[in-house]
Amino acid sequence: MSRTKTKKHSSSVWMILPLYFFTLVFVAGPLIYMVALSFAQPGSGSAVEWNLTLENYRKILDPVYLQTFRESFQLALTSTVIICILGYPFGYFMAKMSESWKKKAMLLLMLPFWINSLIRLYGWIIILQNRGILNHVLKALGIIDKPLKLLYSYPAIVVGMVYVLLPFMILSVYSSAEKLDWSLVEAARDLGAGKAKAFWTVSFKLTLPGLLSGVILTFIPSMGLFFIADILGGNKIVLVGSLIQEQMTRGSNWPFAAALAVVLMILTSLMIGLYRKITNVKELEGIG
Amino acid sequence: MKKSTVIALCAALSVTAAAVPVSADSDKELVLFTWENMFPQEVLDGFEEETGIKIVYSNFDTDETMYEKLSMAKGGDYDVVIADDYIIENVVQAGLAEKLDQSKLTGFENINPLYQGQFYDPNNEYTVPYGAGIPLIVYDPEMVDIEIKGYADLWDPSLEDSIALVANYRVINGITNLMLGKSMNEEDVESIKETGEKLLELAPNVRLIQDDNTQNALLNGEASVGFLYTSQVTAALAEYPELEVVYPEEGLGFGIMGMFIPSQAPNKEVAYQFMDYILQPEVAAQCTDFIGYYSTNKAADEFVNPDLVVPDSVKKGEIVQNVSAEAEEQYNKNWTEFKAACD
């Protein structure tokens, strides 16, 4: 609908031009370069030789490297499930608060964003480390007598993931619960539906788009957030992201890194496609 | 109004431009080309005072930048360069380094032979080592039950979940090679695979793998053993001197920063004077203390911070070099497998 409008106003084409230019130069350009690079051969040092080869993709099929995809997927799935369980009720009930409380909750939610997420993760080190706060508290309460090795473990990574990505889920659910027409819930109740049934058939269905876009907003980034595994996991889990980073830097194998990135990109695009198909919700359009 | 400002600016510029060539009395100038913060100010001042030669300190960020600039200048522009071992190999091969006249360098014989005859300068014709970086094992004797003497001890079952490693895949593969009696730069893919299998056995003992501030894990009690870079060893000892430093009996893996004179250096005599000055034991010790790398000058050892002197018992050392693409790939694979097994 809006497309025909823009056609009429030919002057607005000039307004769009910078955007096109930007997209071409800074999005399409690097993407094309990356795809081309994934078919090249590594030279000495970080140099690249432009002999077309499928070798980089064949290498990904090596069990060692396939494992990193599995590991990344597993971690992303675990974190996303936990984020859904924590984030959905939070966002939902936040939308039901009074105006002034809503504002306060929103402020508290946004506050951490003022600090770089890396620094916040270092904060988690202080909490989780051997002589850290959590171990002190547990010891003082008499729950443990020897400090637990909390840091540099799988749970520590999941905690970090959930912590960094939770706000995105809350905000997404909140914005869709905010728009919810409560009179529909009332109507359902008037017509004899119980609390649970009214929630399930009306509220949940109507906030589902928020939940699903929250899932996309958390699942996709968590496939690539390698620095959490580095900082809180002590680098002991190899995620696709860390593998790409390592191949770019120390390994100096840019073509292999590019091939890994291309595969990761295809996988995430497939997932987004899948979501769209399942939900068929117009609101999700544009997020991919 | 505007015009006059422009004129004033131009005038100011031309004055500064004219001021530069005044110091171009090239007999009295040494262009030193290295990273930032490689010399204590006293040493630079001392040289200027003693000789009346002005030092122009020009710096680069990476070895690659140095190489690029030096080859663009065709071996000219700079009088003394300090850079890493592997890039010096390229410099020498490209004919950009001057063959040293050792008779002009008193104190050349004081150089620790451990750091001589290395791959980048097998006959010690072009370089004078300035400092050495050596990743070493450091441990907290209070928390470790065994005495650690070499790399092999890291595999001891009593060290379960307690080692902090630096995240350098060639170094970690390399020490496993050394432990198995091979070269750090083993090229044979089958043999590297064996190294990988041995490395997997180390996995249960690894607490964390990290490149930055790895010593913190040791200091805050997360790990009881560390395999750390030189700067990290120094930092750890400064905070907790009771830590035990191990010079592994299987041999060291190290890196060397070497000093050389470019082939077309504008002022070679001055360059020799500078090298000669730096080779004086007291001066060398001052430099070593300042940069915090290991002393390469035997005569300086008595003046230097004792933590920066490798004991005489250590006879063997090797530098990580580039290997073939196949070997490189296998080392990478070993590393990824190893990290995944650590969880």
Chai-1 contact restraints between the chains, C-beta under 6 A:
chainA,res_idxA,chainB,res_idxB,connection_type,confidence,min_distance_angstrom,max_distance_angstrom,comment,restraint_id
A,V64,B,K333,contact,1.0,0.0,6.0,A-B,restraint_1
A,V64,B,T336,contact,1.0,0.0,6.0,A-B,restraint_2
A,V64,B,E337,contact,1.0,0.0,6.0,A-B,restraint_3
A,Q67,B,A340,contact,1.0,0.0,6.0,A-B,restraint_4
A,Q129,B,N220,contact,1.0,0.0,6.0,A-B,restraint_5
A,N130,B,G221,contact,1.0,0.0,6.0,A-B,restraint_6
A,N130,B,E222,contact,1.0,0.0,6.0,A-B,restraint_7
A,R131,B,G221,contact,1.0,0.0,6.0,A-B,restraint_8
A,Y152,B,R207,contact,1.0,0.0,6.0,A-B,restraint_9
A,Y152,B,L208,contact,1.0,0.0,6.0,A-B,restraint_10
A,G234,B,L208,contact,1.0,0.0,6.0,A-B,restraint_11
A,N235,B,A167,contact,1.0,0.0,6.0,A-B,restraint_12
A,N235,B,I209,contact,1.0,0.0,6.0,A-B,restraint_13
A,N235,B,Q210,contact,1.0,0.0,6.0,A-B,restraint_14
A,K236,B,C342,contact,1.0,0.0,6.0,A-B,restraint_15
A,K236,B,D343,contact,1.0,0.0,6.0,A-B,restraint_16
A,I237,B,D343,contact,1.0,0.0,6.0,A-B,restraint_17
A,V238,B,T336,contact,1.0,0.0,6.0,A-B,restraint_18
A,V238,B,K339,contact,1.0,0.0,6.0,A-B,restraint_19
A,V238,B,A340,contact,1.0,0.0,6.0,A-B,restraint_20
A,G251,B,N332,contact,1.0,0.0,6.0,A-B,restraint_21
